[in-house]
Amino acid sequence: MRIDWDIPIVMDDGLVLRADLFRPGVEGRHPVLLSYGPYAKGLAFQDGYPSAWQRMISEHPEVGSASSGKYQNWEVVDPEKWVPQGYACLRIDSRGAGRSPGRIEHFAPRETQDLYQSIEWAGVQAWSSGKVGLNGISYYAINQWHAASLQPLHLAAMCVWEGAADWYRDMTHHGGILCTFWANWYDMQVKTVQYGLGERGPRSRLTDLAVCGD
């Protein structure tokens, strides 16, 4: 498996997003599995969510089969499972998170445009077959709906897992009852990996780079 760390993807306003690319070691054009979100591509699942990791591999040991687990991230595909099947896996830190600079605006038109442009960028790379699939859970699923509404030419498939579509019913008031998830989510899962933390934030166990920008 070939890995390219911190690939630059330039947006139409000049901002540079950063992505990690996992692809087969042999030259060729491969279908792309793309994810774009705020949880920091450089943060290992085991480091960011240790209790969830232990529970997952304990209750679902098949997750650890045919994989070292060292490339696992929160709520995205494991490249050690997909790259051997001929796919390229592209993980992008969303604007303002991880190693991508800028201002975080969750689910805003700017973020949707960033994902749209990332899909179109991935579709024309030399290592790409031109077909891009979106895959991921929760945040990585919700933004699939938004990007798809712009009808990117190279979007060929979507796997929307736990992707809310109705802000009131699915996110803030389940069955009409107030959900407190959002009150805790930002502080626990986003601010901890916001771009600019640099040396105050975690380091990647794979590259030793600061997970949240230099």
C-alpha positions in Angstrom: 0.0 0.0 0.0 1.3 3.4 -0.9 0.5 6.4 1.4 0.8 10.1 0.6 0.5 12.3 3.7 -0.8 15.8 3.8 -1.6 16.2 0.1 -2.7 19.8 -0.8 -6.1 20.3 -2.3 -6.6 24.0 -3.3 -10.1 25.5 -3.0 -11.5 28.2 -5.2 -10.8 30.8 -2.6 -7.2 29.8 -2.3 -7.4 27.9 1.0 -5.4 24.6 1.0 -7.1 21.6 2.5 -4.9 18.7 3.6 -5.6 15.1 2.9 -4.0 11.6 3.3 -4.2 9.2 0.4 -4.0 5.4 0.7 -3.8 3.5 -2.6 -2.6 0.3 -4.1 1.2 0.1 -4.6 0.9 -0.7 -8.3 0.3 2.1 -10.7 -3.2 2.4 -12.1 -6.5 4.2 -11.9 -8.6 3.3 -8.9 -12.1 4.2 -7.7 -11.9 6.6 -4.7 -13.5 6.3 -1.3 -13.5 9.9 0.1 -14.3 11.3 3.5 -14.3 14.9 4.6 -14.8 16.0 8.2 -13.6 17.7 11.4 -12.1 14.8 13.4 -8.5 15.0 12.3 -7.1 12.5 9.8 -3.9 12.2 11.8 -5.5 11.2 15.1 -5.5 7.4 15.5 -8.8 5.9 16.6 -7.0 4.3 19.5 -5.7 7.6 20.8 -8.7 9.8 20.2 -11.4 7.3 21.4 -9.6 4.6 23.5 -12.7 3.3 25.3 -14.7 3.1 22.0 -11.8 1.3 20.3 -11.5 -1.3 23.1 -15.2 -1.9 23.1 -15.4 -2.2 19.3 -12.6 -4.8 19.0 -13.9 -6.7 22.0 -17.5 -6.9 20.7 -16.7 -7.1 17.0 -13.3 -8.9 16.7 -13.8 -9.2 12.9 -12.9 -5.5 12.7 -9.3 -6.4 13.6 -9.0 -9.3 11.1 -6.8 -8.7 8.1 -5.8 -5.3 9.5 -3.1 -4.0 11.9 -5.6 -1.2 12.9 -2.8 1.4 12.8 -4.5 3.4 10.0 -7.9 3.4 11.7 -9.7 6.8 12.2 -13.0 7.6 13.8 -16.0 6.8 11.7 -14.2 6.3 8.3 -13.1 3.3 6.3 -10.0 1.2 7.2 -7.6 1.4 4.2 -6.1 -1.9 5.1 -9.5 -3.4 4.3 -10.3 -1.5 1.1 -6.9 -0.8 -0.6 -6.3 -4.5 -1.3 -9.7 -4.5 -3.1 -8.4 -2.0 -5.5 -9.7 1.2 -3.9 -7.9 4.5 -3.1 -9.0 6.0 0.2 -8.8 9.7 0.6 -9.2 11.4 4.0 -9.6 15.1 4.1 -9.4 17.4 7.1 -12.3 19.9 6.8 -11.7 23.6 6.8 -10.4 24.7 10.2 -9.9 21.2 11.6 -6.9 18.9 11.9 -4.2 20.1 9.4 -6.5 22.2 7.2 -6.5 25.9 8.1 -9.4 28.2 8.0 -12.6 28.9 9.9 -14.8 26.0 10.9 -18.4 26.4 9.7 -20.2 23.1 10.2 -22.6 22.1 7.5 -22.4 25.6 6.0 -22.5 26.3 2.2 -18.7 26.9 2.3 -18.1 23.5 3.7 -20.4 21.9 1.2 -18.6 23.7 -1.6 -15.3 22.4 -0.2 -16.5 18.8 -0.3 -17.9 19.3 -3.8 -14.6 20.6 -5.0 -12.7 17.8 -3.3 -14.8 15.2 -5.1 -14.2 16.9 -8.4 -10.4 17.2 -7.6 -10.2 13.5 -6.7 -12.1 12.5 -9.9 -9.4 13.9 -12.2 -6.2 12.8 -10.5 -3.9 10.4 -12.4 -4.5 7.6 -9.8 -8.2 8.0 -10.0 -10.7 6.0 -12.2 -12.9 9.1 -12.2 -15.4 7.5 -9.9 -15.7 8.8 -6.4 -17.7 7.3 -3.6 -18.5 9.0 -0.3 -18.4 6.8 2.8 -18.5 7.5 6.6 -20.6 7.6 9.7 -22.6 10.5 11.3 -20.8 13.8 10.3 -19.2 12.1 7.4 -22.6 10.9 6.3 -24.6 14.1 6.9 -22.4 16.1 4.6 -22.8 13.5 1.8 -26.4 14.7 1.4 -25.3 18.3 1.1 -22.5 17.7 -1.4 -24.8 15.4 -3.5 -27.3 18.3 -3.9 -24.7 20.1 -6.0 -24.5 17.1 -8.3 -20.7 16.7 -8.7 -19.8 15.1 -12.0 -17.5 12.5 -10.5 -19.7 11.4 -7.6 -20.6 7.7 -8.4 -21.8 6.3 -5.0 -22.7 7.2 -1.5 -22.8 5.1 1.7 -24.7 7.2 4.2 -24.5 5.6 7.6 -26.4 7.3 10.4 -26.6 10.5 8.3 -29.2 12.8 9.7 -31.2 14.8 7.1 -33.7 16.7 9.3 -32.1 19.0 11.8 -35.0 19.1 14.2 -36.2 15.5 14.1 -32.8 13.7 13.6 -30.5 16.0 15.5 -31.9 18.3 18.1 -35.4 16.9 19.1 -35.7 13.1 18.8 -39.4 12.3 19.0 -39.9 15.9 20.1 -37.5 15.5 23.1 -34.5 17.8 23.4 -31.2 16.0 22.7 -28.2 17.3 24.6 -25.7 15.7 22.2 -24.8 18.9 20.4 -24.1 20.8 23.7 -21.2 18.4 24.4 -20.1 17.3 20.9 -18.2 20.5 19.9 -16.1 20.7 23.1 -15.2 17.0 23.1 -14.7 16.2 19.5 -14.0 19.3 17.5 -12.2 21.9 19.7 -9.8 19.2 20.7 -8.5 18.8 17.1 -9.1 22.4 15.8 -6.4 23.7 13.4 -3.9 25.9 15.2 -3.5 23.9 18.4 -0.1 22.8 17.0 2.2 21.6 19.7 -0.6 22.0 22.3 -2.6 19.2 20.5 -1.9 15.5 19.9 0.8 14.1 17.6 0.3 11.5 14.9 1.6 8.1 16.0 2.4 7.4 12.3 4.1 10.5 11.1 5.0 12.3 14.3 3.4 15.4 12.8 1.2 17.7 15.0 -2.3 16.5 14.3 -3.7 20.1 14.5 -1.3 22.1 12.3 2.3 23.1 12.7 
